[in-house]
Amino acid sequence: MTSGTVIGTVVESILLVHKIMIPPTSVCPGGVVKSFVGKGTYLVADTIMVIDGPDGKPYNIMMKQDWPVRTPRPVAEKLAGSQPLITGQRVLDAVFPSVLGGTCAVPGAFGCGKTVISQSLSKYSNSECVFYVGCGERGNEMAEVVKDFPQLTTTIDDPNNPGKQIEESIMARTVVVANTSNMPVAAREASIYTGIVLAEYFRDMGYNVAMMADSTSRWAEALREVSGRLAEMPADAGYPAYLSARLASFYERAGKVKCLGDPEREGAITVVGAVSPPGGDMSEPVTVSTLNIVQVYWGLDKKLAQRKHFPSVNWLTSYSKYDRALEPFYEQFPGFSNARAKCREILQVENELQEIVQLVGKDSLSEDQKITMDIARIIREDYLAQNAYTEYDKYCPIEKSVGMLNCIVRFYEQSLKAVENSSDDAKLTWNAIREQTQTQFDNLAEMKFLDPSTESTEAILAYFQNFEEEIMTKFADVC
């Protein structure tokens, strides 16, 4: 037996099978099995296996494992992330994607929707288990999580009836680490580490784990208070000089890995850290240090939240550095990489044109700029915004996200081409194009009404493929 080898299972719930493993190297170096109990009912502190180690000492293996929370659990090998984290939110899946095993920051002022995004990730993400750490949050907010999560459900295949699906509470795969603001400062500082080491334990079983840290700002404030009581030299804004190093050591525990022991398995931890900058000041030390570390930035905007635009992710300030890592995955969706780049470009150009429109009006724009403004409005209002209270839009699978964006960008490119290719004698205007393609233009805003819960993946792909062909055919007639 070697460290990390799976020696038994316990069925925790219909969503999660708990795998009993030989503890990591520093606890048990492995060896020859001396005795092993059979199938049955045991307490976590009961000895289920005795191993004769290479040093001649017997090691008692129990179902529980003791591990210091600040020490990362060892792995066989670190791997590069290649599969996307599917969240069910179009702006996160298609425009600013993360990978399984990635690091994400969600900074935003009070009321921007950080907790709602964390809860959406818990409900809809393609992670197999979720760890929600409430670090220094208000007591009623943690009470709401514990109260609401059991009522949220996810659809899974019924293990007893193949081919059928059943609804199951997401609490069956969720661990909540509650540490409210009235708890001791030292406990608050340790809560983040408690969450990540629990996530590492389930990662070692071969699961894809998502960890929500809400919020790392409260953790940093606890670190500052502990540092102050130790009479350490303060740095920027009173935080200790090692703030960045502590944040980096926390986030680097995320990632996709090859686990120790047999059978061979891979696991991943995706860390989504909410940051609560005081007064929405993005230049404060915790936010700046976090942005220097993470690869995905989902910046929340107070003005978008006040306009009831959900998710209130600001498309001008957010970014993702995982585009290249996910290119092999997106190859199954022809044209999508180009569509995503074009989408970001349209939104950027629209922002630059807004000042001109406010000063001299929309009529002063050129025809191609008018096209950009109208297509950007559709992207903002009908693609990036989702209505969590509807059946058709509360969750958007990746096929629908890709199909919608491909169709919007296809219409945009064909409109530009029609304007550029028209002769000077019979110059096509955007209004003329709109009149001739009114049905297709209206359908761009109505694509979101396709209900993914009633349609198969093949049907969704076919729908958007047919719509793209319809757009191409219509513009062939217009030209």
C-alpha positions in Angstrom: 0.0 0.0 0.0 1.2 3.5 -0.8 0.0 6.9 0.4 -3.2 8.0 -1.2 -4.4 4.5 -2.3 -8.2 4.2 -2.0 -9.1 1.3 0.4 -12.8 1.7 0.8 -15.9 3.8 0.2 -18.7 5.3 2.2 -21.9 6.5 0.4 -22.4 10.0 1.9 -25.3 10.9 -0.4 -26.7 10.1 -3.8 -24.3 12.8 -5.2 -21.2 12.0 -3.3 -19.2 8.8 -2.5 -16.7 9.3 0.2 -13.4 7.4 -0.6 -11.3 6.2 2.3 -7.6 6.7 1.5 -4.2 5.9 3.0 -3.1 9.2 4.6 -0.5 11.3 2.7 3.2 10.6 2.9 4.2 12.5 6.0 1.5 10.7 8.1 1.9 7.2 6.7 4.8 6.2 4.4 2.9 3.1 3.1 3.9 -0.5 3.5 2.5 -4.1 3.7 -1.1 -4.7 4.9 -1.1 -6.5 8.2 -4.9 -6.6 8.9 -8.0 -5.2 7.2 -11.6 -5.2 8.4 -14.5 -6.3 6.1 -17.6 -4.5 4.9 -19.6 -3.2 7.8 -20.5 -0.2 10.0 -17.7 1.6 11.8 -17.0 4.9 13.6 -14.5 7.3 12.0 -12.1 6.7 14.9 -12.1 2.9 14.5 -9.0 1.2 13.0 -10.0 -0.3 9.7 -6.5 -1.3 8.5 -3.0 -1.9 10.0 0.0 -1.4 7.8 3.6 -2.5 8.6 5.7 0.5 7.5 9.2 0.3 5.9 10.5 1.4 9.3 9.0 -1.7 11.0 6.4 0.3 12.9 2.6 -0.5 12.6 0.4 2.3 11.3 -3.3 2.3 12.2 -5.5 3.6 9.4 -8.8 5.1 10.3 -11.6 6.6 8.2 -10.6 10.1 9.5 -7.4 11.9 8.6 -5.6 14.5 10.7 -3.9 17.2 8.7 -2.7 20.8 9.5 -4.9 23.2 7.6 -2.0 25.6 6.6 0.0 22.9 5.0 -0.9 21.9 1.4 -1.7 18.2 0.9 0.9 16.5 -1.4 0.0 15.4 -4.9 1.7 13.2 -7.5 1.8 15.9 -10.2 0.4 19.3 -11.1 -1.5 19.4 -14.4 -2.6 22.2 -16.7 -6.3 23.0 -16.7 -8.0 22.1 -20.0 -11.7 21.8 -19.2 -14.0 24.8 -18.6 -15.8 25.6 -15.4 -19.4 25.7 -16.6 -21.4 28.1 -14.4 -24.7 28.5 -16.3 -24.0 32.3 -16.7 -23.3 33.3 -20.3 -21.0 36.2 -19.4 -18.9 33.9 -17.3 -18.9 30.8 -19.6 -18.5 32.4 -23.0 -16.9 35.8 -22.5 -14.7 35.5 -19.4 -14.3 31.7 -18.9 -12.4 29.9 -16.2 -11.0 26.3 -16.1 -11.6 23.5 -13.7 -8.7 24.2 -11.3 -8.6 27.9 -12.0 -8.4 30.9 -9.7 -11.1 33.6 -9.9 -11.7 36.9 -8.1 -15.1 38.5 -7.8 -14.6 42.0 -6.4 -17.5 44.3 -5.9 -19.0 46.8 -3.5 -21.9 46.0 -1.1 -25.0 44.9 -2.9 -23.4 44.1 -6.3 -24.3 40.4 -6.1 -21.1 38.6 -5.0 -23.0 36.2 -2.8 -25.6 35.5 -5.5 -22.9 34.6 -8.0 -21.3 32.3 -5.5 -24.7 30.6 -4.9 -25.3 30.3 -8.6 -21.9 28.6 -9.0 -22.8 26.3 -6.2 -26.1 25.3 -7.8 -25.2 25.1 -11.5 -21.5 24.6 -11.9 -20.1 21.3 -13.3 -18.1 20.8 -10.1 -18.8 17.5 -8.2 -18.7 19.0 -4.8 -18.8 22.6 -3.4 -17.2 24.2 -0.4 -18.8 27.5 0.7 -16.7 29.4 3.2 -18.4 32.4 4.9 -15.5 34.3 6.4 -16.5 37.2 8.6 -19.9 37.5 6.9 -23.0 38.8 8.7 -24.8 36.1 10.7 -28.1 36.5 8.8 -26.3 36.0 5.5 -24.8 32.7 6.6 -28.2 31.7 8.1 -29.7 32.5 4.6 -27.1 30.2 2.9 -27.9 27.3 5.4 -31.6 27.9 4.9 -31.7 28.3 1.1 -29.2 25.8 0.0 -31.3 22.7 1.0 -34.1 24.1 -1.1 -31.9 24.5 -4.2 -31.9 21.3 -6.4 -29.9 19.9 -9.2 -30.9 17.3 -11.8 -29.0 14.0 -11.9 -29.3 10.6 -13.4 -31.2 8.2 -11.2 -28.7 5.4 -10.2 -31.7 3.0 -9.6 -33.5 3.8 -12.9 -31.0 4.3 -15.8 -32.3 6.8 -18.3 -34.4 8.7 -15.8 -33.4 11.9 -14.0 -34.3 13.0 -10.4 -34.1 16.2 -8.5 -31.7 16.2 -5.6 -30.8 18.9 -3.0 -27.4 20.5 -3.7 -26.7 20.3 0.0 -25.9 16.6 -0.7 -22.7 17.8 -2.3 -22.1 21.0 -0.4 -20.0 21.8 2.7 -20.5 25.1 4.5 -17.8 26.5 6.7 -19.6 29.2 8.7 -17.5 31.9 10.4 -19.6 34.9 11.2 -18.3 38.4 12.1 -19.0 38.0 15.8 -16.6 35.0 16.1 -13.0 35.3 17.3 -10.5 36.9 15.0 -8.2 33.9 15.0 -11.0 31.6 14.0 -11.8 34.0 11.1 -8.2 33.9 9.9 -8.2 30.1 10.0 -11.5 29.6 8.3 -10.2 30.1 4.7 -7.4 27.5 5.4 -10.0 25.1 6.8 -12.1 25.4 3.6 -9.1 24.9 1.3 -7.8 21.8 3.2 -11.2 20.2 3.1 -11.4 20.9 -0.6 -7.9 19.3 -1.0 -9.1 16.2 0.8 -12.0 15.7 -1.6 -9.8 16.6 -4.6 -7.5 13.7 -3.5 -10.5 11.4 -4.0 -10.6 12.4 -7.7 -13.4 15.0 -7.6 -13.6 18.4 -9.3 -14.1 20.8 -6.3 -15.3 24.4 -6.3 -14.4 26.5 -3.3 -16.2 29.8 -2.7 -14.4 32.1 -0.3 -16.8 34.9 0.8 -14.9 37.1 1.4 -11.2 37.2 1.4 -11.3 40.9 2.5 -12.8 39.9 5.9 -10.0 37.3 6.1 -7.3 40.0 5.4 -8.9 42.3 8.0 -8.6 39.4 10.6 -4.9 39.0 9.5 -4.4 42.7 10.0 -5.9 42.5 13.5 -3.8 39.5 14.5 -0.7 41.2 13.1 -1.4 44.4 15.1 -1.8 42.4 18.3 1.6 40.8 17.6 3.1 44.3 17.3 4.3 43.6 13.7 5.4 46.5 11.5 2.3 47.6 9.4 2.5 48.2 5.7 0.0 49.7 3.3 -3.4 50.6 4.9 -2.2 48.8 8.1 -2.1 45.4 6.5 1.0 43.3 7.3 3.8 43.3 4.8 3.3 39.6 4.1 -0.4 40.1 2.9 0.5 39.3 -0.8 2.5 36.3 0.2 -0.3 34.8 2.3 -2.9 35.5 -0.5 -0.6 33.8 -3.1 0.0 30.8 -0.9 -3.7 30.4 -0.5 -4.6 30.7 -4.2 -1.7 28.5 -5.4 -3.4 25.6 -3.6 -6.0 25.6 -6.4 -5.3 23.7 -9.6 -5.7 20.4 -11.4 -3.6 17.5 -10.1 -2.8 13.9 -10.5 -3.6 12.3 -7.2 -1.3 10.1 -5.1 -1.9 6.3 -4.9 -4.1 3.8 -6.8 -6.3 3.8 -8.8 -5.0 6.6 -11.0 -7.3 9.6 -10.8 -7.3 13.4 -11.4 -8.9 16.0 -9.3 -9.1 19.8 -9.4 -9.9 22.7 -7.0 -11.4 25.9 -8.5 -11.1 28.8 -6.1 -13.6 31.7 -6.5 -12.6 34.4 -4.0 -15.1 37.3 -3.4 -13.4 40.6 -2.5 -15.3 43.4 -0.7 -13.2 46.6 -1.1 -14.3 49.3 1.3 -16.5 51.8 -0.5 -15.9 50.0 -3.8 -12.3 51.2 -4.0 -10.5 48.8 -6.3 -7.1 50.3 -5.5 -7.0 49.1 -1.9 -4.3 46.5 -1.0 -6.4 43.3 -0.8 -8.0 43.9 -4.3 -4.7 44.9 -5.9 -2.8 41.9 -4.4 -5.6 39.5 -5.4 -5.5 40.8 -9.0 -1.8 40.2 -9.2 -2.4 36.5 -8.4 -5.6 35.3 -10.0 -6.1 34.5 -13.7 -9.8 35.4 -14.0 -11.3 38.7 -12.9 -15.1 39.1 -12.7 -15.4 42.7 -11.7 -18.9 43.6 -10.5 -20.4 47.0 -11.2 -22.6 48.9 -8.7 -24.4 50.8 -11.5 -25.3 47.6 -13.4 -26.6 46.1 -10.1 -28.8 49.1 -9.6 -30.2 48.7 -13.1 -31.1 45.1 -12.1 -28.6 43.8 -14.7 -27.6 40.3 -13.4 -24.9 39.1 -13.4 -23.6 42.6 -12.8 -20.2 41.8 -14.4 -18.6 44.8 -16.0 -17.5 43.6 -19.4 -15.0 46.5 -19.8 -12.9 45.8 -16.7 -13.2 42.0 -16.5 -10.8 39.6 -18.1 -9.7 35.9 -18.4 -6.3 34.6 -19.0 -7.5 31.0 -19.8 -8.6 31.7 -23.4 -5.6 29.9 -24.8 -5.8 26.9 -22.4 -9.5 26.4 -23.5 -8.9 26.6 -27.3 -8.8 22.8 -27.7 -12.2 22.5 -25.9 -13.8 25.2 -28.0 -12.6 23.6 -31.3 -15.8 21.5 -31.2 -17.7 24.8 -31.7 -16.5 26.2 -35.1 -16.2 30.0 -35.2 -16.7 30.5 -31.4 -13.2 31.8 -30.6 -13.6 34.5 -33.3 -17.1 35.3 -32.1 -15.9 35.8 -28.5 -13.1 38.2 -29.6 -15.5 40.1 -31.8 -18.0 40.4 -29.0 -15.4 42.0 -26.7 -14.4 44.3 -29.5 -18.0 45.4 -30.2 -18.5 46.2 -26.5 -15.3 48.2 -26.3 -16.1 50.2 -29.5 -19.6 50.9 -28.2 -18.2 52.4 -25.0 -16.0 54.7 -27.0 -19.0 55.8 -29.2 -21.2 56.5 -26.2 -19.7 60.0 -25.6 -20.2 61.0 -29.2 -23.9 59.8 -29.1 -24.5 61.8 -25.9 -23.0 64.9 -27.3 -24.3 65.0 -30.9 -26.8 62.2 -31.1 -26.9 58.8 -32.9 -27.7 60.3 -36.3 -24.2 61.7 -36.5 -22.6 58.2 -36.6 -21.5 56.4 -39.7 -23.5 53.3 -40.9 -21.0 50.8 -39.5 -21.0 52.6 -36.1 -24.8 52.5 -36.0 -24.6 48.7 -36.6 -22.1 48.4 -33.8 -24.3 50.4 -31.4 -27.5 48.3 -32.1 -25.7 44.9 -31.9 -23.9 46.0 -28.7 -27.3 46.7 -27.2 -28.5 43.2 -28.0 -25.3 41.7 -26.5 -25.7 43.8 -23.3 -29.4 43.4 -22.7 -30.2 40.0 -24.2 -27.0 38.1 -24.0 -24.9 39.2 -21.0 -28.0 39.7 -18.8 -29.9 36.7 -17.5 -33.2 36.4 -15.6 -32.8 34.0 -12.7 -36.6 33.9 -12.2 -37.4 32.2 -15.5 -37.2 28.6 -16.6 -35.6 29.4 -19.9 -32.9 31.7 -18.7 -32.0 30.7 -15.1 -29.4 28.3 -16.5 -27.7 28.5 -19.9 -25.7 25.4 -21.1 -22.5 26.0 -23.0 -24.2 24.9 -26.3 -26.8 27.7 -26.0 -24.2 30.3 -24.9 -22.0 29.5 -27.9 -24.9 29.3 -30.4 -26.4 32.6 -29.3 -23.1 34.5 -29.6 -22.2 32.9 -33.0 -25.6 34.0 -34.4 -25.3 37.6 -33.0 -21.7 38.0 -34.4 -22.7 36.4 -37.7 -25.5 39.0 -38.1 -23.1 41.8 -37.2 -20.5 40.7 -39.8 -23.0 40.2 -42.6 -24.5 43.7 -41.9 -21.0 45.3 -42.1 -20.3 43.3 -45.3 -23.6 44.4 -46.8 -22.8 48.1 -46.1 -19.2 47.9 -47.4 -20.1 46.0 -50.6 -23.0 48.3 -51.6 -22.2 50.6 -54.5 -22.0 54.4 -54.1 -25.0 54.8 -56.4 -27.3 52.6 -54.3 -25.7 52.9 -50.8 -27.2 50.6 -48.3 -28.0 52.1 -44.9 -28.4 50.4 -41.6 -32.1 51.3 -41.5 -32.6 49.7 -44.9 -30.9 46.5 -43.8 -33.0 46.5 -40.6 -36.2 46.7 -42.6 -35.2 43.8 -44.9 -33.9 41.6 -42.1 -36.4 42.6 -39.3 -37.5 39.0 -38.6 -33.9 37.8 -38.1 -33.0 40.9 -36.1 -35.9 40.4 -33.7 -35.0 36.7 -33.4 -31.5 37.7 -32.1 -33.2 39.0 -28.9 -35.6 36.1 -28.8 -33.0 33.3 -28.9 -32.8 33.3 -25.1 -36.4 32.1 -24.9 -35.2 28.6 -26.0 -35.7 26.4 -22.9 -32.7 24.1 -22.5 -34.6 22.0 -19.9 -37.0 20.8 -22.6 -34.5 20.5 -25.5 -31.7 18.0 -26.1 -28.1 19.1 -26.7 -28.5 18.0 -30.4 -31.7 20.0 -30.8 -30.1 23.2 -29.3 -27.1 22.9 -31.7 -29.4 22.2 -34.7 -31.6 25.3 -33.8 -28.6 27.7 -33.8 -27.1 26.1 -36.9 -30.3 26.6 -38.8 -30.6 30.2 -37.6 -27.1 31.0 -38.8 -27.9 29.5 -42.2 -31.1 31.6 -42.3 -29.1 34.8 -41.6 -26.6 33.9 -44.4 -29.5 33.2 -46.8 -31.3 36.4 -46.0 -28.2 38.6 -46.4 -27.5 36.9 -49.7 -30.9 38.3 -50.9 -30.2 41.7 -49.4 -26.9 42.1 -51.2 
